Amino acid sequence: MIYIKKITFLVVMFTLAFSMLLTTETAKADDISGNLEAEMREAVQRGILFGYSEGEFRPEEQVTRGQFAAFMSRALNLPTSSGSFIDVRQDSKLAPSIYAVAKAGIMIGGLDNTFNPDAPITRGQVSLTIQNALTYSEMELKPSRIDFTDANSMTSVTLTAVFNAITYQIISGYDETIN
């Protein structure tokens, strides 16, 4: 049962990372009413997703690598950690989560000892992060098969992660391709 909850949260995190579906016409009571509302409210209730100080969640904004690291750290209840990425300030709110996912091997930085916490996270990076989280959680999944058309545009590591995320039905295609 705990594995089902973890995979649900991983799927919610992926969905949150790419939740560009909410429009002003569907927003009613707040900025998460409408599309993906149930998933986002559950993530809020479980302490995975926090809003901004203005009481907004801004689901249409891109998610950064630092924010996604925090989502993953909270979803997996990782112990906080410290580290030394040259572009992650020690006093940053996201630093403990960034270092926690790095220490767990769930997300990595660059060869130049950077993490790029403010860069938007890509679908490929999300797929690799989810694959690493599944490995970290020792979760067993049953595969399925799907073909996609844009495999040539990905690195072999990203392609493997995307393929695994598709195989285990964590993500699906976008306009008949994976972007």
BAFI-3210 file (N, C-alpha, C; in Angstrom, 3 decimals, decimal comma, padded with zeros to 6 digits):
// residues 179
n [1|2|3|4|5|6|7|8|9|10|11|12|13|14|15|16|17|18|19|20|21|22|23|24|25|26|27|28|29|30|31|32|33|34|35|36|37|38|39|40|41|42|43|44|45|46|47|48|49|50|51|52|53|54|55|56|57|58|59|60|61|62|63|64|65|66|67|68|69|70|71|72|73|74|75|76|77|78|79|80|81|82|83|84|85|86|87|88|89|90|91|92|93|94|95|96|97|98|99|100|101|102|103|104|105|106|107|108|109|110|111|112|113|114|115|116|117|118|119|120|121|122|123|124|125|126|127|128|129|130|131|132|133|134|135|136|137|138|139|140|141|142|143|144|145|146|147|148|149|150|151|152|153|154|155|156|157|158|159|160|161|162|163|164|165|166|167|168|169|170|171|172|173|174|175|176|177|178|179]
n.u [000,818|001,973|003,747|002,023|000,969|003,320|003,954|001,706|002,121|004,460|003,492|001,689|003,538|004,894|002,762|002,180|004,467|004,126|001,706|000,101|-002,459|-004,543|-006,827|-007,840|-010,571|-011,383|-010,566|-011,916|-012,639|-010,024|-006,568|-006,069|-008,381|-010,314|-008,869|-006,837|-007,248|-007,964|-005,662|-003,706|-004,704|-004,547|-001,776|-001,104|-002,428|-000,966|001,427|003,343|003,275|003,606|002,178|002,704|003,651|001,564|-000,677|-001,157|-000,831|000,023|-000,243|000,175|002,722|006,130|007,911|010,746|014,039|014,955|012,537|011,223|012,939|012,405|009,701|010,007|011,660|009,996|007,814|008,937|009,779|012,459|015,478|016,786|019,670|023,065|025,304|027,435|026,933|027,854|026,052|023,926|022,726|023,544|021,717|019,329|015,864|015,313|017,643|018,180|016,442|017,319|019,904|019,212|017,859|019,965|021,895|020,544|020,680|018,738|018,356|020,791|023,648|025,598|028,731|030,335|029,931|027,468|023,946|021,841|019,374|017,381|016,647|014,188|012,620|012,897|010,854|012,301|014,217|012,469|011,475|013,828|014,358|012,096|012,479|014,850|013,854|012,057|013,831|015,274|013,219|012,817|010,729|008,500|007,293|004,871|005,535|004,458|003,946|004,842|005,161|007,102|007,724|009,833|012,336|014,940|015,840|016,798|019,195|020,965|020,713|018,562|016,627|016,350|015,299|012,901|011,658|011,343|009,623|007,380|006,885|006,164|003,843|003,846|004,163|002,669|002,371|002,613|000,712|001,062|003,804|006,726|007,608]
n.v [-001,203|001,228|001,597|002,054|004,505|006,029|005,895|007,142|009,734|010,354|010,426|012,532|014,575|014,693|015,462|017,960|019,323|019,817|021,160|022,861|023,228|024,563|027,181|030,667|030,699|028,327|028,616|029,126|029,330|029,539|029,553|026,869|025,569|023,553|021,958|019,192|019,607|017,891|016,286|018,219|019,402|017,209|016,861|019,242|018,865|016,713|017,872|018,131|019,976|023,418|026,671|030,010|033,001|034,758|033,254|031,823|029,217|029,064|027,322|027,412|028,264|027,511|024,787|024,779|023,229|023,236|023,574|021,204|019,345|019,847|019,052|016,294|015,525|016,003|014,341|011,805|011,845|012,409|012,558|015,705|017,310|018,408|020,162|021,103|022,509|024,952|026,857|026,858|028,444|028,239|029,262|029,132|028,326|026,032|024,568|022,398|020,386|020,085|019,111|016,797|015,195|014,943|013,592|011,184|010,232|010,799|013,136|014,868|017,029|019,157|018,466|020,546|021,121|022,362|022,863|024,111|025,316|027,179|026,778|025,800|022,637|019,844|017,568|015,252|015,345|015,158|012,580|011,048|011,678|010,584|007,890|007,416|007,897|005,803|003,651|004,264|003,934|001,278|000,154|-002,040|-002,355|-003,045|-003,584|-001,949|-001,519|001,097|003,080|005,855|008,925|010,825|009,943|010,177|012,700|012,731|012,221|009,170|008,403|009,998|009,121|006,437|006,806|008,195|006,258|004,221|005,540|005,799|003,118|002,118|003,437|005,979|008,404|009,761|010,054|013,209|015,028|012,938|012,540|012,463|015,151]
n.w [000,000|000,754|-001,330|-003,468|-002,734|-002,861|-005,624|-006,615|-005,657|-007,029|-009,633|-009,351|-008,834|-011,271|-012,889|-011,783|-012,486|-015,143|-015,529|-017,380|-018,100|-016,875|-017,214|-017,183|-017,412|-016,203|-013,621|-010,523|-007,534|-006,516|-007,581|-008,174|-008,683|-010,800|-013,599|-012,747|-010,096|-007,894|-007,607|-007,078|-004,728|-003,006|-002,918|-001,640|000,808|001,812|002,323|000,332|-001,706|-001,597|-001,412|-002,720|-000,895|-001,222|-001,167|-003,436|-005,935|-008,508|-010,905|-013,651|-014,163|-015,078|-013,626|-011,593|-011,428|-008,785|-007,341|-008,097|-006,992|-004,308|-004,202|-004,701|-002,581|-000,380|-001,058|-000,916|001,634|002,399|004,317|005,372|003,983|003,437|001,242|-001,532|-003,986|-006,303|-007,136|-005,411|-002,781|000,644|002,469|001,169|000,866|-000,533|-000,514|001,465|000,483|-002,157|-001,736|-000,378|-002,331|-004,082|-002,543|-002,186|-004,713|-006,546|-008,025|-009,969|-010,207|-012,418|-014,159|-013,518|-010,884|-010,418|-009,871|-011,076|-010,002|-010,607|-013,208|-015,611|-015,241|-017,374|-019,351|-019,839|-017,764|-015,608|-016,056|-015,720|-013,048|-011,798|-012,455|-011,005|-008,433|-008,190|-008,223|-005,885|-004,030|-004,228|-005,685|-007,323|-010,572|-013,137|-016,501|-019,583|-023,107|-025,365|-028,251|-029,403|-031,184|-031,110|-030,250|-031,235|-030,565|-028,000|-025,322|-024,563|-021,864|-020,973|-022,793|-022,031|-019,432|-020,029|-021,618|-019,698|-017,891|-019,501|-020,115|-017,624|-017,289|-016,121|-017,307|-020,311|-023,893|-025,639|-027,698|-029,529|-029,317|-027,220|-025,373]
ca.u [000,000|002,830|004,305|000,980|000,932|004,513|003,832|000,689|002,743|005,377|002,672|001,203|004,649|005,102|001,627|002,351|005,568|003,687|000,272|-000,179|-003,806|-005,508|-007,034|-008,568|-011,993|-011,677|-010,238|-013,121|-012,428|-008,619|-005,830|-005,964|-009,700|-010,422|-008,046|-005,849|-007,536|-007,922|-004,273|-002,981|-005,171|-003,991|-000,363|-001,084|-002,834|000,104|002,626|004,301|003,195|003,307|001,895|003,510|003,222|000,317|-001,764|-001,341|-000,017|000,532|-000,057|000,539|004,134|007,060|008,503|012,206|014,711|014,962|011,189|010,918|013,721|011,660|008,524|010,440|012,160|008,844|007,001|009,625|010,139|013,906|016,115|017,483|021,097|023,815|026,208|028,265|026,767|028,294|024,944|022,863|023,092|023,265|020,562|018,142|014,830|015,329|018,934|018,133|015,775|018,212|020,972|018,619|017,656|021,286|022,516|019,814|020,908|017,493|018,691|022,214|024,091|026,485|030,136|030,966|029,453|026,276|022,666|020,903|018,092|016,385|016,327|012,972|012,890|012,363|010,188|013,346|014,755|011,424|011,462|015,015|014,160|011,115|013,146|015,756|013,029|011,536|014,958|015,513|012,113|012,769|009,362|008,346|006,209|004,635|005,723|003,589|004,737|004,346|006,151|007,033|008,379|010,923|013,428|016,244|016,240|017,158|020,411|020,645|020,261|017,216|015,756|016,072|014,404|011,590|011,088|010,891|008,449|006,256|006,651|005,468|002,641|003,977|003,853|002,172|002,791|002,059|000,492|001,628|005,253|007,164|008,367]
ca.v [000,000|002,407|001,780|002,658|005,917|006,685|006,053|008,169|011,033|010,603|010,829|013,879|015,505|014,868|016,230|019,341|019,929|020,187|021,459|024,084|023,060|025,420|028,482|031,588|030,362|027,234|029,012|029,642|029,774|029,885|029,247|025,444|025,019|023,156|020,826|018,666|020,132|016,856|015,892|019,311|019,547|016,109|017,173|020,295|018,250|015,824|018,650|018,020|021,211|024,625|027,830|031,210|033,774|035,459|032,288|031,290|028,062|029,376|026,067|027,622|028,599|026,401|024,320|024,774|022,040|023,351|023,297|019,787|018,648|019,973|018,174|014,904|015,321|015,914|013,175|010,599|012,056|012,238|013,368|016,869|017,093|019,593|019,879|022,233|022,994|026,349|027,761|026,675|029,139|027,455|029,828|028,979|027,424|024,785|023,890|021,080|019,423|019,835|018,228|015,500|014,377|014,657|012,547|009,941|009,821|010,983|014,186|015,151|018,304|019,077|018,166|021,758|021,270|023,207|022,155|024,912|025,230|028,093|026,388|024,986|021,210|019,312|016,264|014,243|015,382|014,620|011,131|010,493|011,833|009,585|006,584|007,332|007,793|004,429|002,814|004,575|003,378|-000,174|-000,117|-002,906|-001,945|-003,940|-002,807|-001,999|-001,049|002,219|003,627|007,297|009,353|011,783|009,330|010,596|014,001|012,599|011,494|007,778|008,333|010,567|008,230|005,285|007,244|008,468|004,967|003,548|006,249|005,439|001,690|001,900|004,269|007,136|009,494|009,335|010,940|014,555|015,241|011,764|012,463|012,825|016,409]
ca.w [000,000|000,803|-002,666|-004,299|-002,362|-003,386|-007,070|-006,828|-005,451|-008,136|-010,776|-009,045|-009,001|-012,708|-013,391|-011,341|-013,224|-016,490|-015,447|-018,125|-018,623|-016,197|-017,839|-016,312|-017,456|-015,282|-012,250|-009,885|-006,166|-006,360|-008,812|-008,471|-008,994|-012,205|-014,031|-011,807|-008,763|-006,861|-007,410|-006,434|-003,342|-002,222|-002,702|-000,616|002,071|002,276|002,596|-000,764|-002,479|-000,839|-002,242|-002,525|000,272|-001,550|-001,138|-004,782|-006,294|-009,846|-011,631|-015,052|-014,267|-015,188|-012,381|-011,676|-010,897|-007,330|-006,847|-008,276|-005,972|-003,051|-004,310|-004,568|-001,228|000,525|-001,413|-000,460|003,031|002,505|005,371|004,830|003,845|003,022|000,139|-001,943|-005,357|-006,284|-007,437|-004,411|-001,540|001,854|003,165|000,326|001,396|-001,293|-000,385|002,105|-000,398|-003,296|-001,276|-000,011|-003,542|-004,642|-001,710|-002,435|-006,097|-007,297|-008,988|-009,952|-010,752|-013,561|-013,916|-013,003|-009,512|-010,367|-009,880|-011,872|-009,308|-011,162|-014,584|-015,718|-015,378|-018,633|-019,231|-019,752|-016,411|-014,735|-016,257|-015,070|-011,608|-011,366|-012,519|-009,857|-007,221|-008,143|-007,812|-004,479|-003,242|-004,465|-006,097|-008,481|-011,451|-014,262|-017,733|-020,756|-024,251|-026,148|-029,169|-029,528|-032,419|-030,988|-029,506|-031,755|-030,034|-026,593|-024,980|-024,233|-020,471|-020,934|-023,549|-021,173|-018,355|-020,614|-021,998|-018,476|-017,365|-020,375|-019,945|-016,364|-017,352|-015,255|-018,225|-021,613|-024,967|-025,739|-029,126|-030,173|-029,092|-025,874|-025,437]
c.u [000,852|003,455|003,289|000,889|002,137|004,408|002,776|001,300|003,752|004,615|002,130|002,318|004,931|003,994|001,766|003,437|005,133|002,207|-000,030|-001,623|-004,824|-005,615|-007,815|-010,053|-012,333|-011,359|-011,463|-012,776|-010,980|-007,875|-005,566|-007,324|-009,749|-009,588|-006,988|-006,083|-007,391|-006,477|-003,488|-003,409|-004,647|-002,511|-000,206|-001,390|-001,718|001,424|003,703|004,391|002,815|003,002|002,892|002,927|001,910|-000,895|-002,075|-000,430|000,595|000,785|000,327|002,015|004,982|007,622|010,015|012,768|014,733|013,602|010,855|011,707|012,992|010,416|008,932|010,922|011,013|007,992|007,615|010,072|011,638|014,452|016,848|018,986|021,768|024,761|026,923|028,128|027,079|027,164|023,745|023,331|022,690|022,034|019,274|017,155|014,887|016,601|018,841|017,480|016,650|019,304|020,438|018,425|018,987|021,959|021,856|020,032|019,693|017,644|020,184|022,475|024,981|027,906|030,884|030,502|028,327|025,045|021,664|019,505|017,004|016,007|015,027|013,349|012,221|011,652|011,203|013,948|013,745|011,399|012,640|014,882|013,181|011,721|014,062|014,988|012,451|012,626|015,244|014,461|011,994|011,362|009,340|007,121|006,067|004,707|004,574|004,407|004,044|005,488|006,001|007,986|009,590|012,120|014,795|016,732|016,720|018,502|020,026|020,148|018,837|016,238|015,379|015,087|013,005|010,911|010,562|009,650|007,210|005,878|005,849|004,261|002,662|003,707|003,286|002,627|002,074|001,930|001,190|003,156|005,530|008,008|008,967]
c.v [001,253|002,668|002,412|004,147|006,656|006,894|007,093|009,549|011,356|011,052|012,235|014,898|015,748|015,727|017,692|020,049|020,430|020,494|022,803|024,091|024,026|026,769|029,374|031,295|029,255|027,588|029,672|030,201|030,199|029,418|027,768|024,789|024,689|021,930|020,478|019,100|019,069|016,455|016,975|019,488|018,414|016,355|018,263|019,686|017,383|016,554|018,554|019,331|022,353|025,743|028,948|032,009|034,518|034,520|031,693|030,082|028,220|028,127|026,233|027,958|027,341|026,060|024,275|023,462|022,062|023,051|021,814|018,933|018,693|019,088|016,725|014,601|015,161|014,686|011,885|010,692|011,811|013,056|014,540|016,601|018,415|019,175|021,130|022,578|024,489|027,333|027,572|027,313|028,295|027,961|029,756|028,007|026,060|023,961|022,529|020,010|019,076|018,864|016,855|014,626|014,046|013,525|011,190|009,430|009,992|012,080|014,460|016,551|018,075|018,745|019,353|022,103|022,297|022,315|022,843|024,902|026,115|027,771|025,590|023,513|020,712|017,987|015,149|014,175|014,844|013,103|010,467|010,570|010,797|008,185|006,399|007,211|006,393|003,463|003,016|003,916|001,867|-000,627|-001,010|-002,461|-002,957|-003,132|-002,949|-001,407|000,110|002,694|005,138|007,752|010,254|011,257|009,816|011,909|013,930|011,904|010,085|007,636|008,856|009,659|007,011|005,659|007,512|007,157|004,227|004,213|005,933|003,981|001,400|002,814|005,412|008,397|008,912|010,358|012,271|014,861|014,169|011,701|012,758|014,079|016,727]
c.w [000,000|-000,561|-003,598|-003,993|-002,937|-004,890|-007,400|-006,670|-006,541|-009,376|-010,560|-009,260|-010,484|-013,294|-013,009|-012,139|-014,592|-016,541|-016,094|-018,634|-018,039|-016,896|-016,894|-016,328|-016,456|-013,842|-011,620|-008,512|-005,899|-007,600|-009,042|-008,675|-010,477|-012,493|-012,998|-010,370|-007,682|-006,551|-006,678|-004,985|-002,456|-001,929|-001,640|000,753|002,661|002,526|001,535|-001,526|-001,555|-001,815|-001,980|-001,363|000,033|-001,525|-002,498|-004,998|-007,682|-010,685|-013,094|-015,230|-014,430|-013,821|-012,572|-011,137|-009,371|-006,722|-006,959|-007,288|-004,631|-003,068|-004,040|-003,156|-000,240|000,224|-000,887|000,995|003,264|003,673|004,729|004,848|003,506|001,911|-000,297|-003,422|-005,344|-006,570|-006,514|-003,113|-000,332|002,593|002,331|000,975|000,724|-001,095|000,310|001,232|-001,593|-002,883|-000,859|-001,244|-004,200|-003,862|-001,949|-003,856|-006,983|-008,346|-008,862|-010,481|-011,952|-013,164|-013,333|-011,586|-009,386|-010,369|-010,814|-011,257|-009,905|-012,598|-014,604|-015,893|-016,661|-018,379|-019,120|-018,360|-015,403|-014,839|-015,560|-013,550|-011,077|-011,397|-011,326|-008,542|-007,077|-007,702|-006,327|-003,584|-003,351|-004,842|-007,327|-009,264|-012,573|-015,550|-018,730|-021,894|-024,948|-027,039|-029,202|-030,621|-032,255|-030,203|-029,971|-031,161|-028,591|-026,431|-024,575|-022,795|-020,346|-021,645|-022,720|-020,068|-018,879|-020,989|-020,770|-017,892|-018,201|-020,158|-018,693|-016,194|-016,339|-016,063|-019,511|-022,645|-024,925|-027,219|-029,957|-030,119|-027,632|-026,018|-024,102]
res [m|i|y|i|k|k|i|t|f|l|v|v|m|f|t|l|a|f|s|m|l|l|t|t|e|t|a|k|a|d|d|i|s|g|n|l|e|a|e|m|r|e|a|v|q|r|g|i|l|f|g|y|s|e|g|e|f|r|p|e|e|q|v|t|r|g|q|f|a|a|f|m|s|r|a|l|n|l|p|t|s|s|g|s|f|i|d|v|r|q|d|s|k|l|a|p|s|i|y|a|v|a|k|a|g|i|m|i|g|g|l|d|n|t|f|n|p|d|a|p|i|t|r|g|q|v|s|l|t|i|q|n|a|l|t|y|s|e|m|e|l|k|p|s|r|i|d|f|t|d|a|n|s|m|t|s|v|t|l|t|a|v|f|n|a|i|t|y|q|i|i|s|g|y|d|e|t|i|n]
***
